[in-house]
Amino acid sequence: MSAGTYTPRPGAAPLPRMIAAQTALETRMLLRNGEQLLLTVIIPTLLLVLFSAVDIVDTGSGASVDFLAPGILALAVMSTAFTGQAIATGFERRYGVLKRLGASPLPRWALMTAKTLSVLVTEVLQVLLLTAIAFALGWSPQGNPLSVLLLLVLGTAAFSGLGLLMAGTLKAEATLAAANLVFLLLLVGGGVIVPLDKFPDAVQSMLGLLPISALSEGLRDVLQHGASMPWGQAGILAVWAVLGLGAAAKFFRWE
């Protein structure tokens, strides 16, 4: 008895194809979610337009948009890599989606890779949109684009690790509350809109160690002041990335 011919051929697809398919699915799900769009697109856009058009916060000499645009780019990274990913992954874990996907031919590390790639795709769309709006508002960026890219990648790694750590250790409802609370606190105290030098001296040094502050100030050093590479801020982001991703890998619970 001869073996039959099956079309399509049974078996798992090649790993790169599985990761690409999961990345596309994750991206579509993220862009279709109204709450995610609010966090990733609408809030950063409104903040950029509002604070650039209305002189609410003293941002120092020069156009307000030159100060605000780098901070809003940092906020966009945090909203996607940390807040959005933490909430979405937390509820996927609660409803057993991660457990079922973990039993599929797609390895667990590949699933997390797909989630990270989805975050990167979303961030590219965010950066393009916010950059276009900032240019329309009169933004005049300086500096080396490669330095900006490195800072954004380090910021993404740092916030992604922290988001996955939160989603993999807390209950979904606790993740929802904590992620939104952290988002608001870092928006106010992370140098995104309010310059860090407006805070008391005793607080500035501590705030400067936060990942959102390091990313905001690093991008501002490059894009507003034309610095080559702010290695201090890059080092802070790298430490957060190693700690966050390492802790997420160790303590993440799939169910």
Helices and strands as residue ranges (DSSP letters): H 15-32, H 34-37, I 38-42, H 43-53, H 64-78, I 79-84, H 85-94, H 97-102, H 108-136, H 145-169, H 172-189, G 196-198, H 201-207, H 211-223, H 231-251
